[in-house]
Amino acid sequence: MDANYFDLSDDTPVYVISVAAQLSGLHPQTLRQYDRLGLVSPGRTAGRGRLYSTRDIIMLREVQRLSQEEGINLAGIKRILELENEALRLREEVHRLRAEMQMVRALIRYELPPGA
């Protein structure tokens, strides 16, 4: 087996809550609250402990920034994050549909005449 155990992405949950709290500059209880509210949902260990990814840490910092610097409440932040995720999903869908449309156009352009 040729598995590379160090081939981690930004989405790989690797940080326990105490480390994630340090990296994000937040108290572990704040991380638990954000998880309960669905603002940042970390992965789980077999024992149900929280494991945070690098992307989760970035999101925790953004939630804190929106709260502290922009004065947005947690419900507002949750809605902002939902809308940002939806916008990303829609951009990806548009990209996929454009590629599909290009393929269809190419097929139409190079289609042989009937009976050929």
C-alpha positions as CSV (number, residue, x, y, z in Angstrom):
1,M,0.0,0.0,0.0
2,D,1.4,3.4,-1.1
3,A,-0.7,5.7,1.1
4,N,0.9,9.1,1.8
5,Y,-0.3,9.9,5.4
6,F,1.1,13.4,5.0
7,D,-1.0,14.3,2.0
8,L,-3.5,16.6,3.8
9,S,-5.8,19.2,2.3
10,D,-7.1,22.3,3.9
11,D,-10.3,20.4,4.6
12,T,-8.6,17.5,6.5
13,P,-9.7,17.7,10.2
14,V,-6.5,17.4,12.2
15,Y,-6.7,19.9,15.1
16,V,-8.2,19.1,18.5
17,I,-10.3,21.8,20.0
18,S,-7.6,23.2,22.3
19,V,-5.2,23.7,19.3
20,A,-8.0,25.1,17.1
21,A,-8.8,27.5,19.9
22,Q,-5.2,28.7,20.1
23,L,-4.8,29.0,16.3
24,S,-8.1,30.9,16.0
25,G,-7.5,33.1,19.1
26,L,-10.8,32.0,20.6
27,H,-11.8,30.2,23.8
28,P,-12.7,26.5,23.3
29,Q,-16.2,27.2,24.7
30,T,-16.7,29.7,21.9
31,L,-15.8,27.0,19.4
32,R,-18.3,24.7,21.0
33,Q,-21.0,27.5,20.8
34,Y,-20.2,28.1,17.1
35,D,-20.5,24.4,16.4
36,R,-23.9,24.2,18.2
37,L,-25.1,27.2,16.2
38,G,-23.9,25.6,12.9
39,L,-21.5,28.4,12.2
40,V,-18.4,26.1,12.0
41,S,-19.0,22.4,12.0
42,P,-15.8,20.5,12.7
43,G,-15.2,16.8,11.9
44,R,-15.5,14.3,14.7
45,T,-13.3,11.6,16.2
46,A,-14.6,8.1,16.9
47,G,-15.2,9.3,20.5
48,R,-17.2,12.3,19.2
49,G,-14.4,14.8,20.0
50,R,-14.1,17.7,17.6
51,L,-11.4,17.9,15.0
52,Y,-10.9,21.1,13.1
53,S,-9.4,21.6,9.6
54,T,-7.3,24.5,8.4
55,R,-10.4,25.7,6.5
56,D,-12.4,25.6,9.8
57,I,-9.7,27.7,11.5
58,I,-10.0,30.3,8.7
59,M,-13.7,30.3,9.1
60,L,-13.5,30.7,12.9
61,R,-11.3,33.8,12.4
62,E,-13.8,35.2,9.8
63,V,-16.8,34.6,12.2
64,Q,-14.8,36.4,14.9
65,R,-13.9,39.3,12.6
66,L,-17.5,39.7,11.5
67,S,-18.7,39.7,15.1
68,Q,-16.0,42.0,16.6
69,E,-15.1,44.4,13.8
70,E,-18.3,44.5,11.8
71,G,-20.7,44.2,14.8
72,I,-22.8,41.5,13.2
73,N,-24.7,39.2,15.5
74,L,-24.3,35.4,15.2
75,A,-27.6,34.9,13.4
76,G,-26.5,37.5,10.8
77,I,-23.2,35.8,10.5
78,K,-24.8,32.4,9.9
79,R,-27.0,33.9,7.2
80,I,-23.9,35.6,5.5
81,L,-22.1,32.2,5.6
82,E,-25.1,30.4,4.1
83,L,-25.4,33.0,1.3
84,E,-21.6,32.9,0.6
85,N,-21.8,29.0,0.3
86,E,-24.8,29.3,-2.0
87,A,-23.1,31.9,-4.2
88,L,-20.0,29.5,-4.4
89,R,-22.3,26.6,-5.3
90,L,-24.0,28.7,-8.0
91,R,-20.7,29.9,-9.5
92,E,-19.5,26.2,-9.7
93,E,-22.8,25.3,-11.4
94,V,-22.5,28.1,-13.9
95,H,-18.9,27.0,-14.7
96,R,-20.1,23.4,-15.2
97,L,-23.0,24.6,-17.4
98,R,-20.7,26.8,-19.5
99,A,-18.4,23.9,-20.1
100,E,-21.3,21.7,-21.1
101,M,-22.7,24.3,-23.4
102,Q,-19.3,24.6,-25.1
103,M,-19.2,20.9,-25.7
104,V,-22.7,20.9,-27.2
105,R,-21.8,23.8,-29.5
106,A,-18.7,22.0,-30.6
107,L,-20.7,18.8,-31.3
108,I,-23.2,20.8,-33.3
109,R,-20.5,22.6,-35.3
110,Y,-18.7,19.4,-36.2
111,E,-21.8,17.3,-36.7
112,L,-21.8,15.5,-40.1
113,P,-24.7,16.2,-42.4
114,P,-27.5,13.6,-42.5
115,G,-26.8,10.7,-44.8
116,A,-23.0,11.3,-44.9
